[in-house]
Structures are given as structure tokens and as C-alpha cells.
């Protein structure tokens, strides 16, 4: 059995991997990634399969370019500030009673 771990690399680092997973990662469209593998990596079928599953695990993470666009709304106190700041008309004010 083989375990492959994909680690994000800085831009320009390229694909740092053995020959077999490097070809798979290039076909998948990866540009900069480090890899770490454990197990019986001489069995190429298992090595490719482990790389394939590692690529599949990366789709569980959302990157900022996949985030939904958020629409910010004003808070109620900020939205109605202009209305609250206006002086109220005289008919709405209670009349003062002189005793």
C-alpha cells in the first residue's frame, strides 16, 4: 500500500515528485506542488492510484477563487440613519401641557 501527500509549493517551485506521480500531476494541471509518499512505491499501479486519490482529496478544499460572491448589506441602524436623523414634523411631536 502507498500513501501520497500533496503539499502546496510556492510559485515557481514546479512539481517536486518522483517520475510517475509527476506525470500524473502534470496531466491533472498542477504547476507547483511538493509530494510526500510512504509505502511500497515500487509498485507503479498502487503509486499511480495513491496519487490519483490524493488529487481527489484536494477537491474537498475551497480556494478563494471558488468562494461565492458575498453581498454585504447595511446594518439596520446604518440603513435608517438618515431617517432617524431627520427632525420629526410638529404634528408627530406630543404637545406640552402647561399646569
Secondary structure by P-SEA (a helix, b strand, c coil): cbbbbbbbbcccccccccaaaaaaaaaaccccbbbbbbccccaaaaaaaaaaaaaaaaacccccccccbbbbbbccccccccccccccccccbbbbbcc
